[in-house]
Amino acid sequence: ETEPEHSFSQLLHDHLSLLLKEFEPYFPTTKDPRTGKEWICDPFVNKSDESSISVPEEDQLLEISNDDGLKTTFETTTLPVF
């Protein structure tokens, strides 16, 4: 009687392992896909050392993040209005 249980548990294990491999591109376990992209939600958070943007884009982001008037507008309005 233990033989069918063993084969079922092996089948289940194999199936779940395959699912894990299939989901990896969509939900990576090795690196958080948000890392380096915090500026998308808040351009005034300056973490340029982790950023995945080009040098000219990083320069523009630094200009934006150092604009106090723009930061005040960002903090006092909704995101769609900003």
mmCIF file of the N, C-alpha and C atoms, coordinates in Angstrom:
data_MODEL
# 
_entry.id   MODEL 
# 
loop_
_atom_site.group_PDB 
_atom_site.id 
_atom_site.type_symbol 
_atom_site.label_atom_id 
_atom_site.label_alt_id 
_atom_site.label_comp_id 
_atom_site.label_asym_id 
_atom_site.label_entity_id 
_atom_site.label_seq_id 
_atom_site.pdbx_PDB_ins_code 
_atom_site.Cartn_x 
_atom_site.Cartn_y 
_atom_site.Cartn_z 
_atom_site.occupancy 
_atom_site.B_iso_or_equiv 
_atom_site.pdbx_formal_charge 
_atom_site.auth_seq_id 
_atom_site.auth_comp_id 
_atom_site.auth_asym_id 
_atom_site.auth_atom_id 
_atom_site.pdbx_PDB_model_num 
ATOM 1   N N  . GLU A 1 1  ? 0.801  -1.203 0.000   1.00 0.00 ? 1  GLU A N  1 
ATOM 2   C CA . GLU A 1 1  ? 0.000  0.000  0.000   1.00 0.00 ? 1  GLU A CA 1 
ATOM 3   C C  . GLU A 1 1  ? 0.844  1.267  0.000   1.00 0.00 ? 1  GLU A C  1 
ATOM 4   N N  . THR A 1 2  ? 2.060  1.202  0.452   1.00 0.00 ? 2  THR A N  1 
ATOM 5   C CA . THR A 1 2  ? 2.894  2.403  0.500   1.00 0.00 ? 2  THR A CA 1 
ATOM 6   C C  . THR A 1 2  ? 3.387  2.806  -0.880  1.00 0.00 ? 2  THR A C  1 
ATOM 7   N N  . GLU A 1 3  ? 3.420  1.873  -1.803  1.00 0.00 ? 3  GLU A N  1 
ATOM 8   C CA . GLU A 1 3  ? 3.903  2.179  -3.162  1.00 0.00 ? 3  GLU A CA 1 
ATOM 9   C C  . GLU A 1 3  ? 3.059  3.235  -3.871  1.00 0.00 ? 3  GLU A C  1 
ATOM 10  N N  . PRO A 1 4  ? 1.740  3.144  -3.923  1.00 0.00 ? 4  PRO A N  1 
ATOM 11  C CA . PRO A 1 4  ? 0.942  4.193  -4.579  1.00 0.00 ? 4  PRO A CA 1 
ATOM 12  C C  . PRO A 1 4  ? 1.076  5.550  -3.888  1.00 0.00 ? 4  PRO A C  1 
ATOM 13  N N  . GLU A 1 5  ? 1.163  5.536  -2.556  1.00 0.00 ? 5  GLU A N  1 
ATOM 14  C CA . GLU A 1 5  ? 1.339  6.796  -1.838  1.00 0.00 ? 5  GLU A CA 1 
ATOM 15  C C  . GLU A 1 5  ? 2.664  7.442  -2.206  1.00 0.00 ? 5  GLU A C  1 
ATOM 16  N N  . HIS A 1 6  ? 3.692  6.622  -2.294  1.00 0.00 ? 6  HIS A N  1 
ATOM 17  C CA . HIS A 1 6  ? 5.012  7.142  -2.639  1.00 0.00 ? 6  HIS A CA 1 
ATOM 18  C C  . HIS A 1 6  ? 5.012  7.724  -4.050  1.00 0.00 ? 6  HIS A C  1 
ATOM 19  N N  . SER A 1 7  ? 4.427  7.032  -4.990  1.00 0.00 ? 7  SER A N  1 
ATOM 20  C CA . SER A 1 7  ? 4.420  7.532  -6.365  1.00 0.00 ? 7  SER A CA 1 
ATOM 21  C C  . SER A 1 7  ? 3.572  8.797  -6.487  1.00 0.00 ? 7  SER A C  1 
ATOM 22  N N  . PHE A 1 8  ? 2.479  8.868  -5.714  1.00 0.00 ? 8  PHE A N  1 
ATOM 23  C CA . PHE A 1 8  ? 1.669  10.081 -5.746  1.00 0.00 ? 8  PHE A CA 1 
ATOM 24  C C  . PHE A 1 8  ? 2.438  11.260 -5.156  1.00 0.00 ? 8  PHE A C  1 
ATOM 25  N N  . SER A 1 9  ? 3.101  11.047 -4.038  1.00 0.00 ? 9  SER A N  1 
ATOM 26  C CA . SER A 1 9  ? 3.863  12.140 -3.431  1.00 0.00 ? 9  SER A CA 1 
ATOM 27  C C  . SER A 1 9  ? 5.017  12.567 -4.338  1.00 0.00 ? 9  SER A C  1 
ATOM 28  N N  . GLN A 1 10 ? 5.635  11.618 -5.024  1.00 0.00 ? 10 GLN A N  1 
ATOM 29  C CA . GLN A 1 10 ? 6.702  11.958 -5.969  1.00 0.00 ? 10 GLN A CA 1 
ATOM 30  C C  . GLN A 1 10 ? 6.142  12.744 -7.145  1.00 0.00 ? 10 GLN A C  1 
ATOM 31  N N  . LEU A 1 11 ? 4.999  12.314 -7.643  1.00 0.00 ? 11 LEU A N  1 
ATOM 32  C CA . LEU A 1 11 ? 4.336  13.015 -8.739  1.00 0.00 ? 11 LEU A CA 1 
ATOM 33  C C  . LEU A 1 11 ? 3.978  14.446 -8.327  1.00 0.00 ? 11 LEU A C  1 
ATOM 34  N N  . LEU A 1 12 ? 3.449  14.595 -7.136  1.00 0.00 ? 12 LEU A N  1 
ATOM 35  C CA . LEU A 1 12 ? 3.100  15.917 -6.619  1.00 0.00 ? 12 LEU A CA 1 
ATOM 36  C C  . LEU A 1 12 ? 4.347  16.785 -6.458  1.00 0.00 ? 12 LEU A C  1 
ATOM 37  N N  . HIS A 1 13 ? 5.396  16.220 -5.927  1.00 0.00 ? 13 HIS A N  1 
ATOM 38  C CA . HIS A 1 13 ? 6.654  16.943 -5.763  1.00 0.00 ? 13 HIS A CA 1 
ATOM 39  C C  . HIS A 1 13 ? 7.198  17.404 -7.114  1.00 0.00 ? 13 HIS A C  1 
ATOM 40  N N  . ASP A 1 14 ? 7.206  16.519 -8.085  1.00 0.00 ? 14 ASP A N  1 
ATOM 41  C CA . ASP A 1 14 ? 7.698  16.862 -9.422  1.00 0.00 ? 14 ASP A CA 1 
ATOM 42  C C  . ASP A 1 14 ? 6.863  17.970 -10.056 1.00 0.00 ? 14 ASP A C  1 
ATOM 43  N N  . HIS A 1 15 ? 5.563  17.864 -9.894  1.00 0.00 ? 15 HIS A N  1 
ATOM 44  C CA . HIS A 1 15 ? 4.660  18.874 -10.458 1.00 0.00 ? 15 HIS A CA 1 
ATOM 45  C C  . HIS A 1 15 ? 4.908  20.244 -9.822  1.00 0.00 ? 15 HIS A C  1 
ATOM 46  N N  . LEU A 1 16 ? 5.023  20.289 -8.509  1.00 0.00 ? 16 LEU A N  1 
ATOM 47  C CA . LEU A 1 16 ? 5.258  21.565 -7.827  1.00 0.00 ? 16 LEU A CA 1 
ATOM 48  C C  . LEU A 1 16 ? 6.631  22.142 -8.169  1.00 0.00 ? 16 LEU A C  1 
ATOM 49  N N  . SER A 1 17 ? 7.610  21.290 -8.330  1.00 0.00 ? 17 SER A N  1 
ATOM 50  C CA . SER A 1 17 ? 8.944  21.754 -8.738  1.00 0.00 ? 17 SER A CA 1 
ATOM 51  C C  . SER A 1 17 ? 8.906  22.380 -10.125 1.00 0.00 ? 17 SER A C  1 
ATOM 52  N N  . LEU A 1 18 ? 8.161  21.755 -11.021 1.00 0.00 ? 18 LEU A N  1 
ATOM 53  C CA . LEU A 1 18 ? 8.001  22.305 -12.371 1.00 0.00 ? 18 LEU A CA 1 
ATOM 54  C C  . LEU A 1 18 ? 7.280  23.651 -12.339 1.00 0.00 ? 18 LEU A C  1 
ATOM 55  N N  . LEU A 1 19 ? 6.241  23.744 -11.527 1.00 0.00 ? 19 LEU A N  1 
ATOM 56  C CA . LEU A 1 19 ? 5.523  25.016 -11.390 1.00 0.00 ? 19 LEU A CA 1 
ATOM 57  C C  . LEU A 1 19 ? 6.445  26.117 -10.881 1.00 0.00 ? 19 LEU A C  1 
ATOM 58  N N  . LEU A 1 20 ? 7.267  25.776 -9.916  1.00 0.00 ? 20 LEU A N  1 
ATOM 59  C CA . LEU A 1 20 ? 8.216  26.748 -9.370  1.00 0.00 ? 20 LEU A CA 1 
ATOM 60  C C  . LEU A 1 20 ? 9.145  27.279 -10.458 1.00 0.00 ? 20 LEU A C  1 
ATOM 61  N N  . LYS A 1 21 ? 9.633  26.399 -11.302 1.00 0.00 ? 21 LYS A N  1 
ATOM 62  C CA . LYS A 1 21 ? 10.500 26.823 -12.410 1.00 0.00 ? 21 LYS A CA 1 
ATOM 63  C C  . LYS A 1 21 ? 9.753  27.700 -13.407 1.00 0.00 ? 21 LYS A C  1 
ATOM 64  N N  . GLU A 1 22 ? 8.496  27.382 -13.660 1.00 0.00 ? 22 GLU A N  1 
ATOM 65  C CA . GLU A 1 22 ? 7.697  28.158 -14.615 1.00 0.00 ? 22 GLU A CA 1 
ATOM 66  C C  . GLU A 1 22 ? 7.370  29.559 -14.089 1.00 0.00 ? 22 GLU A C  1 
ATOM 67  N N  . PHE A 1 23 ? 7.173  29.686 -12.796 1.00 0.00 ? 23 PHE A N  1 
ATOM 68  C CA . PHE A 1 23 ? 6.828  30.980 -12.205 1.00 0.00 ? 23 PHE A CA 1 
ATOM 69  C C  . PHE A 1 23 ? 8.041  31.881 -11.973 1.00 0.00 ? 23 PHE A C  1 
ATOM 70  N N  . GLU A 1 24 ? 9.230  31.332 -11.972 1.00 0.00 ? 24 GLU A N  1 
ATOM 71  C CA . GLU A 1 24 ? 10.442 32.099 -11.668 1.00 0.00 ? 24 GLU A CA 1 
ATOM 72  C C  . GLU A 1 24 ? 10.601 33.366 -12.517 1.00 0.00 ? 24 GLU A C  1 
ATOM 73  N N  . PRO A 1 25 ? 10.357 33.331 -13.830 1.00 0.00 ? 25 PRO A N  1 
ATOM 74  C CA . PRO A 1 25 ? 10.502 34.574 -14.609 1.00 0.00 ? 25 PRO A CA 1 
ATOM 75  C C  . PRO A 1 25 ? 9.508  35.667 -14.201 1.00 0.00 ? 25 PRO A C  1 
ATOM 76  N N  . TYR A 1 26 ? 8.364  35.262 -13.705 1.00 0.00 ? 26 TYR A N  1 
ATOM 77  C CA . TYR A 1 26 ? 7.334  36.232 -13.338 1.00 0.00 ? 26 TYR A CA 1 
ATOM 78  C C  . TYR A 1 26 ? 7.475  36.719 -11.897 1.00 0.00 ? 26 TYR A C  1 
ATOM 79  N N  . PHE A 1 27 ? 7.956  35.859 -11.037 1.00 0.00 ? 27 PHE A N  1 
ATOM 80  C CA . PHE A 1 27 ? 8.119  36.176 -9.621  1.00 0.00 ? 27 PHE A CA 1 
ATOM 81  C C  . PHE A 1 27 ? 9.509  35.729 -9.179  1.00 0.00 ? 27 PHE A C  1 
ATOM 82  N N  . PRO A 1 28 ? 10.545 36.471 -9.555  1.00 0.00 ? 28 PRO A N  1 
ATOM 83  C CA . PRO A 1 28 ? 11.912 36.038 -9.252  1.00 0.00 ? 28 PRO A CA 1 
ATOM 84  C C  . PRO A 1 28 ? 12.172 35.970 -7.746  1.00 0.00 ? 28 PRO A C  1 
ATOM 85  N N  . THR A 1 29 ? 12.814 34.899 -7.344  1.00 0.00 ? 29 THR A N  1 
ATOM 86  C CA . THR A 1 29 ? 13.154 34.729 -5.937  1.00 0.00 ? 29 THR A CA 1 
ATOM 87  C C  . THR A 1 29 ? 14.575 35.192 -5.650  1.00 0.00 ? 29 THR A C  1 
ATOM 88  N N  . THR A 1 30 ? 15.364 35.383 -6.680  1.00 0.00 ? 30 THR A N  1 
ATOM 89  C CA . THR A 1 30 ? 16.759 35.744 -6.481  1.00 0.00 ? 30 THR A CA 1 
ATOM 90  C C  . THR A 1 30 ? 16.964 37.231 -6.246  1.00 0.00 ? 30 THR A C  1 
ATOM 91  N N  . LYS A 1 31 ? 16.170 38.083 -6.890  1.00 0.00 ? 31 LYS A N  1 
ATOM 92  C CA . LYS A 1 31 ? 16.343 39.526 -6.745  1.00 0.00 ? 31 LYS A CA 1 
ATOM 93  C C  . LYS A 1 31 ? 14.978 40.204 -6.812  1.00 0.00 ? 31 LYS A C  1 
ATOM 94  N N  . ASP A 1 32 ? 14.774 41.151 -5.928  1.00 0.00 ? 32 ASP A N  1 
ATOM 95  C CA . ASP A 1 32 ? 13.522 41.904 -5.918  1.00 0.00 ? 32 ASP A CA 1 
ATOM 96  C C  . ASP A 1 32 ? 13.498 42.808 -7.148  1.00 0.00 ? 32 ASP A C  1 
ATOM 97  N N  . PRO A 1 33 ? 12.513 42.652 -8.037  1.00 0.00 ? 33 PRO A N  1 
ATOM 98  C CA . PRO A 1 33 ? 12.482 43.455 -9.267  1.00 0.00 ? 33 PRO A CA 1 
ATOM 99  C C  . PRO A 1 33 ? 12.270 44.947 -9.023  1.00 0.00 ? 33 PRO A C  1 
ATOM 100 N N  . ARG A 1 34 ? 11.874 45.321 -7.811  1.00 0.00 ? 34 ARG A N  1 
ATOM 101 C CA . ARG A 1 34 ? 11.692 46.743 -7.502  1.00 0.00 ? 34 ARG A CA 1 
ATOM 102 C C  . ARG A 1 34 ? 13.001 47.442 -7.169  1.00 0.00 ? 34 ARG A C  1 
ATOM 103 N N  . THR A 1 35 ? 14.050 46.677 -6.892  1.00 0.00 ? 35 THR A N  1 
ATOM 104 C CA . THR A 1 35 ? 15.334 47.258 -6.526  1.00 0.00 ? 35 THR A CA 1 
ATOM 105 C C  . THR A 1 35 ? 15.856 48.139 -7.651  1.00 0.00 ? 35 THR A C  1 
ATOM 106 N N  . GLY A 1 36 ? 16.198 49.362 -7.309  1.00 0.00 ? 36 GLY A N  1 
ATOM 107 C CA . GLY A 1 36 ? 16.707 50.315 -8.290  1.00 0.00 ? 36 GLY A CA 1 
ATOM 108 C C  . GLY A 1 36 ? 15.625 51.088 -9.009  1.00 0.00 ? 36 GLY A C  1 
ATOM 109 N N  . LYS A 1 37 ? 14.376 50.830 -8.680  1.00 0.00 ? 37 LYS A N  1 
ATOM 110 C CA . LYS A 1 37 ? 13.274 51.506 -9.369  1.00 0.00 ? 37 LYS A CA 1 
ATOM 111 C C  . LYS A 1 37 ? 12.381 52.284 -8.400  1.00 0.00 ? 37 LYS A C  1 
ATOM 112 N N  . GLU A 1 38 ? 12.879 52.546 -7.192  1.00 0.00 ? 38 GLU A N  1 
ATOM 113 C CA . GLU A 1 38 ? 12.095 53.274 -6.202  1.00 0.00 ? 38 GLU A CA 1 
ATOM 114 C C  . GLU A 1 38 ? 11.743 54.670 -6.687  1.00 0.00 ? 38 GLU A C  1 
ATOM 115 N N  . TRP A 1 39 ? 12.577 55.215 -7.554  1.00 0.00 ? 39 TRP A N  1 
ATOM 116 C CA . TRP A 1 39 ? 12.364 56.571 -8.060  1.00 0.00 ? 39 TRP A CA 1 
ATOM 117 C C  . TRP A 1 39 ? 11.067 56.689 -8.855  1.00 0.00 ? 39 TRP A C  1 
ATOM 118 N N  . ILE A 1 40 ? 10.532 55.576 -9.340  1.00 0.00 ? 40 ILE A N  1 
ATOM 119 C CA . ILE A 1 40 ? 9.288  55.614 -10.110 1.00 0.00 ? 40 ILE A CA 1 
ATOM 120 C C  . ILE A 1 40 ? 8.134  56.068 -9.212  1.00 0.00 ? 40 ILE A C  1 
ATOM 121 N N  . CYS A 1 41 ? 8.092  55.565 -7.989  1.00 0.00 ? 41 CYS A N  1 
ATOM 122 C CA . CYS A 1 41 ? 7.029  55.952 -7.048  1.00 0.00 ? 41 CYS A CA 1 
ATOM 123 C C  . CYS A 1 41 ? 7.304  57.298 -6.402  1.00 0.00 ? 41 CYS A C  1 
ATOM 124 N N  . ASP A 1 42 ? 8.572  57.595 -6.146  1.00 0.00 ? 42 ASP A N  1 
ATOM 125 C CA . ASP A 1 42 ? 8.933  58.851 -5.490  1.00 0.00 ? 42 ASP A CA 1 
ATOM 126 C C  . ASP A 1 42 ? 10.264 59.335 -6.068  1.00 0.00 ? 42 ASP A C  1 
ATOM 127 N N  . PRO A 1 43 ? 10.217 60.300 -6.987  1.00 0.00 ? 43 PRO A N  1 
ATOM 128 C CA . PRO A 1 43 ? 11.454 60.769 -7.612  1.00 0.00 ? 43 PRO A CA 1 
ATOM 129 C C  . PRO A 1 43 ? 12.367 61.529 -6.657  1.00 0.00 ? 43 PRO A C  1 
ATOM 130 N N  . PHE A 1 44 ? 11.900 61.776 -5.439  1.00 0.00 ? 44 PHE A N  1 
ATOM 131 C CA . PHE A 1 44 ? 12.709 62.516 -4.481  1.00 0.00 ? 44 PHE A CA 1 
ATOM 132 C C  . PHE A 1 44 ? 13.464 61.596 -3.532  1.00 0.00 ? 44 PHE A C  1 
ATOM 133 N N  . VAL A 1 45 ? 13.322 60.298 -3.717  1.00 0.00 ? 45 VAL A N  1 
ATOM 134 C CA . VAL A 1 45 ? 14.127 59.326 -2.990  1.00 0.00 ? 45 VAL A CA 1 
ATOM 135 C C  . VAL A 1 45 ? 15.372 59.113 -3.829  1.00 0.00 ? 45 VAL A C  1 
ATOM 136 N N  . ASN A 1 46 ? 16.507 59.503 -3.310  1.00 0.00 ? 46 ASN A N  1 
ATOM 137 C CA . ASN A 1 46 ? 17.734 59.458 -4.102  1.00 0.00 ? 46 ASN A CA 1 
ATOM 138 C C  . ASN A 1 46 ? 18.571 58.247 -3.700  1.00 0.00 ? 46 ASN A C  1 
ATOM 139 N N  . LYS A 1 47 ? 18.487 57.197 -4.492  1.00 0.00 ? 47 LYS A N  1 
ATOM 140 C CA . LYS A 1 47 ? 19.309 56.002 -4.313  1.00 0.00 ? 47 LYS A CA 1 
ATOM 141 C C  . LYS A 1 47 ? 19.967 55.691 -5.648  1.00 0.00 ? 47 LYS A C  1 
ATOM 142 N N  . SER A 1 48 ? 20.725 56.611 -6.155  1.00 0.00 ? 48 SER A N  1 
ATOM 143 C CA . SER A 1 48 ? 21.288 56.467 -7.500  1.00 0.00 ? 48 SER A CA 1 
ATOM 144 C C  . SER A 1 48 ? 22.279 55.316 -7.616  1.00 0.00 ? 48 SER A C  1 
ATOM 145 N N  . ASP A 1 49 ? 22.874 54.886 -6.502  1.00 0.00 ? 49 ASP A N  1 
ATOM 146 C CA . ASP A 1 49 ? 23.832 53.785 -6.577  1.00 0.00 ? 49 ASP A CA 1 
ATOM 147 C C  . ASP A 1 49 ? 23.167 52.454 -6.922  1.00 0.00 ? 49 ASP A C  1 
ATOM 148 N N  . GLU A 1 50 ? 21.867 52.321 -6.675  1.00 0.00 ? 50 GLU A N  1 
ATOM 149 C CA . GLU A 1 50 ? 21.152 51.086 -6.990  1.00 0.00 ? 50 GLU A CA 1 
ATOM 150 C C  . GLU A 1 50 ? 20.331 51.210 -8.266  1.00 0.00 ? 50 GLU A C  1 
ATOM 151 N N  . SER A 1 51 ? 20.379 52.337 -8.909  1.00 0.00 ? 51 SER A N  1 
ATOM 152 C CA . SER A 1 51 ? 19.501 52.614 -10.034 1.00 0.00 ? 51 SER A CA 1 
ATOM 153 C C  . SER A 1 51 ? 19.895 51.824 -11.275 1.00 0.00 ? 51 SER A C  1 
ATOM 154 N N  . SER A 1 52 ? 18.890 51.501 -12.070 1.00 0.00 ? 52 SER A N  1 
ATOM 155 C CA . SER A 1 52 ? 19.125 50.754 -13.303 1.00 0.00 ? 52 SER A CA 1 
ATOM 156 C C  . SER A 1 52 ? 18.883 51.638 -14.524 1.00 0.00 ? 52 SER A C  1 
ATOM 157 N N  . ILE A 1 53 ? 19.107 52.947 -14.382 1.00 0.00 ? 53 ILE A N  1 
ATOM 158 C CA . ILE A 1 53 ? 18.871 53.879 -15.486 1.00 0.00 ? 53 ILE A CA 1 
ATOM 159 C C  . ILE A 1 53 ? 20.200 54.357 -16.051 1.00 0.00 ? 53 ILE A C  1 
ATOM 160 N N  . SER A 1 54 ? 20.139 54.950 -17.230 1.00 0.00 ? 54 SER A N  1 
ATOM 161 C CA . SER A 1 54 ? 21.355 55.414 -17.897 1.00 0.00 ? 54 SER A CA 1 
ATOM 162 C C  . SER A 1 54 ? 21.896 56.666 -17.201 1.00 0.00 ? 54 SER A C  1 
ATOM 163 N N  . VAL A 1 55 ? 23.115 57.044 -17.533 1.00 0.00 ? 55 VAL A N  1 
ATOM 164 C CA . VAL A 1 55 ? 23.754 58.212 -16.920 1.00 0.00 ? 55 VAL A CA 1 
ATOM 165 C C  . VAL A 1 55 ? 22.988 59.502 -17.223 1.00 0.00 ? 55 VAL A C  1 
ATOM 166 N N  . PRO A 1 56 ? 22.578 59.772 -18.473 1.00 0.00 ? 56 PRO A N  1 
ATOM 167 C CA . PRO A 1 56 ? 21.790 60.994 -18.713 1.00 0.00 ? 56 PRO A CA 1 
ATOM 168 C C  . PRO A 1 56 ? 20.465 61.006 -17.946 1.00 0.00 ? 56 PRO A C  1 
ATOM 169 N N  . GLU A 1 57 ? 19.816 59.848 -17.861 1.00 0.00 ? 57 GLU A N  1 
ATOM 170 C CA . GLU A 1 57 ? 18.566 59.770 -17.101 1.00 0.00 ? 57 GLU A CA 1 
ATOM 171 C C  . GLU A 1 57 ? 18.823 59.995 -15.613 1.00 0.00 ? 57 GLU A C  1 
ATOM 172 N N  . GLU A 1 58 ? 19.938 59.489 -15.131 1.00 0.00 ? 58 GLU A N  1 
ATOM 173 C CA . GLU A 1 58 ? 20.296 59.687 -13.728 1.00 0.00 ? 58 GLU A CA 1 
ATOM 174 C C  . GLU A 1 58 ? 20.560 61.162 -13.442 1.00 0.00 ? 58 GLU A C  1 
ATOM 175 N N  . ASP A 1 59 ? 21.203 61.853 -14.380 1.00 0.00 ? 59 ASP A N  1 
ATOM 176 C CA . ASP A 1 59 ? 21.427 63.297 -14.224 1.00 0.00 ? 59 ASP A CA 1 
ATOM 177 C C  . ASP A 1 59 ? 20.108 64.054 -14.147 1.00 0.00 ? 59 ASP A C  1 
ATOM 178 N N  . GLN A 1 60 ? 19.169 63.695 -15.015 1.00 0.00 ? 60 GLN A N  1 
ATOM 179 C CA . GLN A 1 60 ? 17.853 64.345 -14.988 1.00 0.00 ? 60 GLN A CA 1 
ATOM 180 C C  . GLN A 1 60 ? 17.130 64.052 -13.678 1.00 0.00 ? 60 GLN A C  1 
ATOM 181 N N  . LEU A 1 61 ? 17.235 62.833 -13.207 1.00 0.00 ? 61 LEU A N  1 
ATOM 182 C CA . LEU A 1 61 ? 16.599 62.461 -11.949 1.00 0.00 ? 61 LEU A CA 1 
ATOM 183 C C  . LEU A 1 61 ? 17.203 63.244 -10.785 1.00 0.00 ? 61 LEU A C  1 
ATOM 184 N N  . LEU A 1 62 ? 18.509 63.442 -10.798 1.00 0.00 ? 62 LEU A N  1 
ATOM 185 C CA . LEU A 1 62 ? 19.152 64.232 -9.746  1.00 0.00 ? 62 LEU A CA 1 
ATOM 186 C C  . LEU A 1 62 ? 18.667 65.674 -9.765  1.00 0.00 ? 62 LEU A C  1 
ATOM 187 N N  . GLU A 1 63 ? 18.496 66.231 -10.957 1.00 0.00 ? 63 GLU A N  1 
ATOM 188 C CA . GLU A 1 63 ? 17.965 67.595 -11.062 1.00 0.00 ? 63 GLU A CA 1 
ATOM 189 C C  . GLU A 1 63 ? 16.559 67.672 -10.484 1.00 0.00 ? 63 GLU A C  1 
ATOM 190 N N  . ILE A 1 64 ? 15.729 66.718 -10.840 1.00 0.00 ? 64 ILE A N  1 
ATOM 191 C CA . ILE A 1 64 ? 14.349 66.695 -10.338 1.00 0.00 ? 64 ILE A CA 1 
ATOM 192 C C  . ILE A 1 64 ? 14.334 66.515 -8.819  1.00 0.00 ? 64 ILE A C  1 
ATOM 193 N N  . SER A 1 65 ? 15.125 65.578 -8.324  1.00 0.00 ? 65 SER A N  1 
ATOM 194 C CA . SER A 1 65 ? 15.091 65.265 -6.894  1.00 0.00 ? 65 SER A CA 1 
ATOM 195 C C  . SER A 1 65 ? 15.637 66.389 -6.028  1.00 0.00 ? 65 SER A C  1 
ATOM 196 N N  . ASN A 1 66 ? 16.394 67.313 -6.609  1.00 0.00 ? 66 ASN A N  1 
ATOM 197 C CA . ASN A 1 66 ? 16.927 68.446 -5.849  1.00 0.00 ? 66 ASN A CA 1 
ATOM 198 C C  . ASN A 1 66 ? 16.109 69.718 -6.016  1.00 0.00 ? 66 ASN A C  1 
ATOM 199 N N  . ASP A 1 67 ? 14.998 69.647 -6.722  1.00 0.00 ? 67 ASP A N  1 
ATOM 200 C CA . ASP A 1 67 ? 14.126 70.806 -6.932  1.00 0.00 ? 67 ASP A CA 1 
ATOM 201 C C  . ASP A 1 67 ? 13.117 70.880 -5.782  1.00 0.00 ? 67 ASP A C  1 
ATOM 202 N N  . ASP A 1 68 ? 13.358 71.805 -4.834  1.00 0.00 ? 68 ASP A N  1 
ATOM 203 C CA . ASP A 1 68 ? 12.493 71.909 -3.654  1.00 0.00 ? 68 ASP A CA 1 
ATOM 204 C C  . ASP A 1 68 ? 11.066 72.315 -4.003  1.00 0.00 ? 68 ASP A C  1 
ATOM 205 N N  . GLY A 1 69 ? 10.892 73.175 -4.987  1.00 0.00 ? 69 GLY A N  1 
ATOM 206 C CA . GLY A 1 69 ? 9.552  73.583 -5.398  1.00 0.00 ? 69 GLY A CA 1 
ATOM 207 C C  . GLY A 1 69 ? 8.766  72.411 -5.948  1.00 0.00 ? 69 GLY A C  1 
ATOM 208 N N  . LEU A 1 70 ? 9.424  71.615 -6.758  1.00 0.00 ? 70 LEU A N  1 
ATOM 209 C CA . LEU A 1 70 ? 8.786  70.433 -7.333  1.00 0.00 ? 70 LEU A CA 1 
ATOM 210 C C  . LEU A 1 70 ? 8.459  69.411 -6.241  1.00 0.00 ? 70 LEU A C  1 
ATOM 211 N N  . LYS A 1 71 ? 9.362  69.284 -5.271  1.00 0.00 ? 71 LYS A N  1 
ATOM 212 C CA . LYS A 1 71 ? 9.131  68.356 -4.165  1.00 0.00 ? 71 LYS A CA 1 
ATOM 213 C C  . LYS A 1 71 ? 7.912  68.783 -3.349  1.00 0.00 ? 71 LYS A C  1 
ATOM 214 N N  . THR A 1 72 ? 7.774  70.078 -3.098  1.00 0.00 ? 72 THR A N  1 
ATOM 215 C CA . THR A 1 72 ? 6.614  70.585 -2.360  1.00 0.00 ? 72 THR A CA 1 
ATOM 216 C C  . THR A 1 72 ? 5.328  70.292 -3.122  1.00 0.00 ? 72 THR A C  1 
ATOM 217 N N  . THR A 1 73 ? 5.346  70.515 -4.425  1.00 0.00 ? 73 THR A N  1 
ATOM 218 C CA . THR A 1 73 ? 4.177  70.217 -5.251  1.00 0.00 ? 73 THR A CA 1 
ATOM 219 C C  . THR A 1 73 ? 3.849  68.729 -5.195  1.00 0.00 ? 73 THR A C  1 
ATOM 220 N N  . PHE A 1 74 ? 4.862  67.889 -5.258  1.00 0.00 ? 74 PHE A N  1 
ATOM 221 C CA . PHE A 1 74 ? 4.675  66.436 -5.204  1.00 0.00 ? 74 PHE A CA 1 
ATOM 222 C C  . PHE A 1 74 ? 4.025  66.012 -3.892  1.00 0.00 ? 74 PHE A C  1 
ATOM 223 N N  . GLU A 1 75 ? 4.461  66.639 -2.796  1.00 0.00 ? 75 GLU A N  1 
ATOM 224 C CA . GLU A 1 75 ? 3.951  66.260 -1.474  1.00 0.00 ? 75 GLU A CA 1 
ATOM 225 C C  . GLU A 1 75 ? 2.546  66.785 -1.201  1.00 0.00 ? 75 GLU A C  1 
ATOM 226 N N  . THR A 1 76 ? 2.128  67.825 -1.911  1.00 0.00 ? 76 THR A N  1 
ATOM 227 C CA . THR A 1 76 ? 0.830  68.444 -1.612  1.00 0.00 ? 76 THR A CA 1 
ATOM 228 C C  . THR A 1 76 ? -0.253 68.143 -2.644  1.00 0.00 ? 76 THR A C  1 
ATOM 229 N N  . THR A 1 77 ? 0.080  67.431 -3.700  1.00 0.00 ? 77 THR A N  1 
ATOM 230 C CA . THR A 1 77 ? -0.926 67.094 -4.710  1.00 0.00 ? 77 THR A CA 1 
ATOM 231 C C  . THR A 1 77 ? -1.004 65.583 -4.886  1.00 0.00 ? 77 THR A C  1 
ATOM 232 N N  . THR A 1 78 ? -2.041 65.152 -5.558  1.00 0.00 ? 78 THR A N  1 
ATOM 233 C CA . THR A 1 78 ? -2.167 63.723 -5.847  1.00 0.00 ? 78 THR A CA 1 
ATOM 234 C C  . THR A 1 78 ? -1.242 63.364 -7.003  1.00 0.00 ? 78 THR A C  1 
ATOM 235 N N  . LEU A 1 79 ? -0.926 62.107 -7.115  1.00 0.00 ? 79 LEU A N  1 
ATOM 236 C CA . LEU A 1 79 ? -0.007 61.654 -8.158  1.00 0.00 ? 79 LEU A CA 1 
ATOM 237 C C  . LEU A 1 79 ? -0.500 61.958 -9.568  1.00 0.00 ? 79 LEU A C  1 
ATOM 238 N N  . PRO A 1 80 ? -1.778 61.723 -9.898  1.00 0.00 ? 80 PRO A N  1 
ATOM 239 C CA . PRO A 1 80 ? -2.238 62.056 -11.258 1.00 0.00 ? 80 PRO A CA 1 
ATOM 240 C C  . PRO A 1 80 ? -2.130 63.551 -11.582 1.00 0.00 ? 80 PRO A C  1 
ATOM 241 N N  . VAL A 1 81 ? -2.348 64.402 -10.575 1.00 0.00 ? 81 VAL A N  1 
ATOM 242 C CA . VAL A 1 81 ? -2.242 65.846 -10.798 1.00 0.00 ? 81 VAL A CA 1 
ATOM 243 C C  . VAL A 1 81 ? -0.788 66.248 -10.978 1.00 0.00 ? 81 VAL A C  1 
ATOM 244 N N  . PHE A 1 82 ? 0.098  65.604 -10.229 1.00 0.00 ? 82 PHE A N  1 
ATOM 245 C CA . PHE A 1 82 ? 1.515  65.921 -10.306 1.00 0.00 ? 82 PHE A CA 1 
ATOM 246 C C  . PHE A 1 82 ? 2.033  65.624 -11.699 1.00 0.00 ? 82 PHE A C  1 
# 
